[in-house]
């Protein structure tokens, strides 16, 4: 990413005209922003911090502030003109936001979520993107998440032709001719680094159970097929690990242990005990009750209501 990326030179539009112009270039722009906000809802604690990388004019950051009134947002961008527009846009939200003039490579604050909208295609190489993802991972609080919305364009072949046709059709609906659209793509290519989705997939994770025998077999087969097609690494994740990873930080407050429970559909449960950060404290499914009798409250991560008594009958205090 250049030291000072400016939208006026890259897209040929002034910062204060970006919001109108981007909708003529990108199909489904509002839906894209709404999807990012949807994935944040319920996963950021009260007063939690969301970092918006490449925040631009603050469209995504403002949508987060509006939809999640108890969270804070830091808007990060290298273009001072865009940050000025973003600050004006978010002014009604008072002290719940602040803007920061910085690059992707600069240190990130501790946060509960990192989001990006049409920004990460400015990261020039896979190595740089891996470094950015590593920095994001290190900055996130336990249970935090990253949600990135971006364009993924194939370099050639029929997939690229279809994507370009759809893009040009959308531009034509907004009065942009084919020759103008071609010119825009050539201009953007000077700084944008689009890659197809398979090239972004270095790792495929799939559940290895416990669960439905047929369902697990189908999931494993699908993951294996995608991994073979993309040369991605495969890892197995237990159902317990997936459930605990999805537990929002507010639901971990005040407890030291997490009891992950999965219905077996045979009138009993699969269970495994974790610490509050998701570390294993025992092997499923047997022996947990004899091996662990913590005095502190235990958070039941997932359960069927009629089985609460079964879990609590072992005299484990259950966090409400």
C-alpha positions as a printed Julia matrix, in Angstrom:
320×3 Matrix{Float64}:
   0.0     0.0     0.0
   1.44    3.43   -0.89
   2.4     5.86    1.84
  -0.56    8.06    0.93
  -3.36    6.43   -1.06
  -5.86    9.06   -2.21
  -9.24    8.16   -3.65
  -9.3    11.3    -5.79
  -6.43    9.94   -7.85
  -7.37    6.26   -7.68
 -11.07    6.41   -8.56
 -11.08    9.85  -10.12
 -13.67   11.2    -7.67
 -13.57   13.65   -4.79
 -13.98   12.23   -1.3
 -17.32   13.96   -0.76
 -18.68   12.37   -3.96
 -17.43    8.86   -3.18
 -20.67    7.52   -1.65
 -22.68    8.32   -4.74
 -20.04    7.16   -7.2
 -19.19    3.84   -5.56
 -22.8     2.71   -5.94
 -22.53    3.2    -9.7
 -19.43    0.98   -9.76
 -20.23   -1.8    -7.28
 -23.4    -3.96   -7.48
 -25.16   -4.62   -4.17
 -23.14   -2.08   -2.19
 -25.81   -1.52    0.5
 -26.34   -5.26    0.9
 -22.61   -5.75    1.34
 -22.43   -3.19    4.17
 -25.55   -4.63    5.82
 -24.06   -8.14    5.7
 -20.96   -7.04    7.6
 -23.11   -5.37   10.26
 -25.28   -8.49   10.5
 -22.28  -10.66   11.39
 -21.21   -8.24   14.13
 -24.61   -8.16   15.81
 -24.5   -10.22   19.0
 -20.74  -10.79   18.87
 -19.4    -7.48   20.19
 -19.79   -6.77   23.92
 -21.17   -3.57   25.4
 -18.55   -0.81   24.99
 -16.55   -3.15   22.76
 -14.31   -1.72   20.05
 -14.73   -2.34   16.31
 -11.83   -1.3    14.07
 -12.8    -0.34   10.51
  -9.75   -0.76    8.26
  -9.7     1.38    5.13
 -12.78    3.13    6.49
 -13.06    5.63    3.64
 -16.0     7.98    4.07
 -17.27    5.99    7.05
 -20.22    4.27    5.39
 -19.53    0.95    7.13
 -18.42    2.53   10.41
 -21.54    4.69   10.56
 -23.73    1.66    9.82
 -22.1    -0.19   12.73
 -22.6     2.76   15.08
 -26.23    3.05   14.05
 -27.08   -0.65   14.33
 -25.06   -1.4    17.48
 -25.62    1.56   19.84
 -23.48    0.12   22.66
 -20.2    -0.31   20.74
 -17.34    1.99   19.78
 -15.72    2.29   16.34
 -12.23    3.35   15.29
 -12.09    4.38   11.63
  -8.63    3.87   10.11
  -7.61    5.21    6.69
  -4.54    6.55    4.9
  -6.5     9.23    3.01
  -7.02   12.34    5.16
  -9.75   13.67    2.88
 -11.79   10.51    3.32
 -11.32   10.62    7.09
 -12.6    14.18    7.14
 -15.81   13.06    5.42
 -16.05   10.07    7.79
 -15.71   12.29   10.85
 -18.51   14.54    9.63
 -20.69   11.54    8.84
 -20.26    9.99   12.29
 -20.38   13.22   14.3
 -23.88   12.51   15.62
 -22.48    9.5    17.51
 -20.36   11.7    19.77
 -17.5    10.03   21.63
 -18.38    6.52   20.42
 -16.05    6.9    17.43
 -12.71    8.35   16.49
 -10.71    8.5    13.28
  -7.04    7.59   12.89
  -4.75    8.41    9.97
  -2.76    5.19    9.57
  -1.69    2.42    7.21
  -2.69   -1.24    7.27
   0.82   -2.04    8.5
   0.52    0.18   11.58
  -0.18   -1.35   14.98
  -3.79   -2.16   15.78
  -5.41   -1.53   19.16
  -6.9    -4.32   21.26
 -10.39   -4.75   19.88
 -13.37   -7.1    19.67
 -13.84   -7.01   15.89
 -12.06   -5.83   12.74
 -14.06   -4.99    9.63
 -13.14   -3.84    6.13
 -15.2    -2.88    3.12
 -13.65   -2.71   -0.38
 -10.27   -2.09    1.25
  -8.16   -5.23    1.49
  -7.65   -5.47   -2.28
  -5.07   -2.71   -1.77
  -2.82   -5.25    0.0
  -0.4    -6.14   -2.77
   0.81   -9.68   -1.98
  -0.25  -12.85   -0.2
   2.63  -12.46    2.25
   1.52   -8.94    3.16
  -2.05  -10.11    3.57
  -0.96  -12.99    5.81
   0.99  -10.5     7.91
  -2.09   -8.28    8.17
  -4.33  -11.2     9.18
  -1.73  -12.22   11.78
  -1.71   -8.68   13.19
  -5.52   -8.67   13.29
  -5.53  -12.02   15.1
  -3.07  -10.71   17.68
  -5.15   -7.57   18.26
  -8.46   -9.37   18.76
  -9.82  -10.13   22.2
 -10.8   -13.79   22.85
 -13.93  -14.54   20.85
 -13.28  -11.6    18.51
 -13.95  -11.76   14.79
 -12.89  -10.27   11.47
 -15.43   -9.57    8.7
 -14.11   -8.41    5.32
 -16.24   -7.53    2.3
 -14.34   -7.2    -0.95
 -14.23   -7.94   -4.65
 -12.67  -11.25   -5.7
 -12.03  -11.3    -9.45
 -10.53  -14.15  -11.46
  -7.49  -13.22  -13.6
  -8.78  -15.01  -16.7
 -11.13  -17.68  -18.03
 -14.94  -17.89  -18.16
 -15.28  -16.94  -14.47
 -13.62  -13.59  -15.12
 -15.69  -13.0   -18.27
 -18.93  -13.53  -16.34
 -17.83  -11.23  -13.51
 -16.79   -8.48  -15.92
 -20.05   -8.81  -17.85
 -22.06   -8.42  -14.64
 -19.94   -5.43  -13.56
 -20.29   -3.69  -16.92
 -24.05   -4.33  -16.95
 -24.37   -2.68  -13.54
 -22.33    0.32  -14.68
 -24.43    0.61  -17.84
 -27.56    0.87  -15.67
 -25.96    3.97  -14.15
 -25.03    5.61  -17.45
 -21.43    4.38  -17.72
 -20.52    3.23  -21.22
 -18.47    0.15  -22.03
 -15.44    2.21  -23.02
 -15.7     4.25  -19.81
 -15.97    1.06  -17.74
 -12.88   -0.35  -19.47
 -11.02    2.85  -18.64
 -12.05    2.64  -15.0
 -10.78   -0.95  -14.71
  -7.45    0.02  -16.25
  -7.1     2.92  -13.82
  -7.98    0.79  -10.8
  -5.53   -1.93  -11.86
  -2.65    0.44  -11.12
  -3.26    0.0    -7.38
  -5.82   -2.79   -6.92
  -4.8    -6.43   -6.47
  -7.81   -8.65   -7.02
  -7.51  -12.39   -6.56
 -10.02  -15.21   -7.03
 -11.58  -16.77   -3.96
  -9.62  -20.06   -4.24
  -6.37  -18.1    -4.0
  -7.59  -16.63   -0.7
  -8.27  -20.06    0.76
  -5.12  -21.32    2.43
  -7.0   -23.28    5.07
 -10.23  -25.32    5.03
 -11.75  -26.32    8.36
 -14.55  -28.83    8.8
 -16.21  -30.48   11.77
 -15.12  -33.99   12.66
 -17.93  -34.62   15.12
 -19.58  -35.61   17.24
 -22.73  -35.44   15.19
 -24.74  -37.02   12.42
 -22.79  -39.82   10.73
 -24.04  -38.89    7.26
 -23.71  -35.16    7.88
 -20.1   -35.47    8.98
 -19.25  -37.65    5.97
 -20.79  -35.1     3.59
 -18.95  -32.22    5.28
 -15.62  -34.03    5.17
 -16.07  -34.95    1.51
 -16.96  -31.37    0.56
 -14.02  -29.92    2.5
 -11.68  -32.46    0.95
 -12.87  -31.61   -2.55
 -12.42  -27.86   -2.03
  -8.97  -28.39   -0.49
  -7.84  -30.53   -3.41
  -9.12  -27.98   -5.94
  -7.44  -25.03   -4.22
  -4.34  -26.7    -2.74
  -5.48  -25.47    0.65
  -4.56  -27.08    3.96
  -7.29  -29.07    5.74
  -7.91  -29.18    9.49
 -10.58  -30.9    11.55
 -12.51  -29.03   14.24
 -14.73  -30.75   16.77
 -18.3   -29.62   17.24
 -17.39  -28.58   20.79
 -14.57  -26.31   19.57
 -16.85  -24.68   17.01
 -19.56  -24.01   19.61
 -17.12  -22.5    22.09
 -15.45  -20.35   19.39
 -18.86  -18.87   18.57
 -19.55  -17.81   22.16
 -19.57  -14.02   22.36
 -17.26  -12.36   24.96
 -20.18  -11.06   27.11
 -21.31  -14.66   27.66
 -17.9   -15.54   29.12
 -17.92  -12.84   31.8
 -17.88  -14.06   35.4
 -17.1   -17.7    34.61
 -13.89  -19.72   34.49
 -15.26  -22.81   32.79
 -17.37  -23.47   29.68
 -19.35  -26.68   29.39
 -20.02  -27.35   25.7
 -22.96  -29.69   25.21
 -24.27  -31.21   21.99
 -27.5   -33.17   21.71
 -26.91  -36.75   20.59
 -30.57  -37.2    19.53
 -30.61  -40.32   21.7
 -31.97  -38.67   24.85
 -28.53  -37.74   26.14
 -25.71  -35.28   25.52
 -22.17  -35.14   24.28
 -20.2   -32.86   26.61
 -16.71  -31.38   26.91
 -15.26  -28.93   29.41
 -13.19  -25.87   28.39
 -11.63  -22.93   30.16
 -13.1   -19.48   29.42
 -10.58  -18.9    26.6
 -11.49  -22.15   24.85
  -8.71  -24.39   26.09
  -9.52  -28.11   26.5
  -9.92  -29.36   30.07
 -10.95  -32.92   29.25
 -11.61  -35.39   26.47
 -15.2   -36.03   25.34
 -17.52  -37.66   26.01
 -17.04  -39.66   29.21
 -15.52  -39.01   32.59
 -15.99  -35.24   32.65
 -18.25  -35.28   35.68
 -15.83  -37.37   37.73
 -12.74  -35.48   36.63
 -14.01  -31.92   37.11
 -16.18  -30.51   39.88
 -15.39  -26.8    39.71
 -16.68  -24.56   42.49
 -17.0   -21.6    40.12
 -20.08  -21.12   37.91
 -20.03  -23.12   34.68
 -21.45  -21.53   31.54
 -23.5   -23.96   29.47
 -22.54  -23.0    25.92
 -25.28  -24.89   24.16
 -28.03  -27.09   25.45
 -31.52  -28.39   25.03
 -33.66  -26.95   27.83
 -34.92  -30.29   29.14
 -31.32  -31.4    29.77
 -30.37  -28.55   32.1
 -31.31  -30.68   35.12
 -29.08  -33.5    33.88
 -26.08  -31.16   33.75
 -26.85  -29.5    37.09
 -27.61  -32.81   38.81
 -23.86  -33.31   39.19
 -23.88  -30.39   41.65
 -22.09  -28.06   39.27
 -23.28  -24.45   39.72
 -24.68  -23.28   36.39
 -24.25  -19.63   35.36
 -27.57  -18.11   34.33
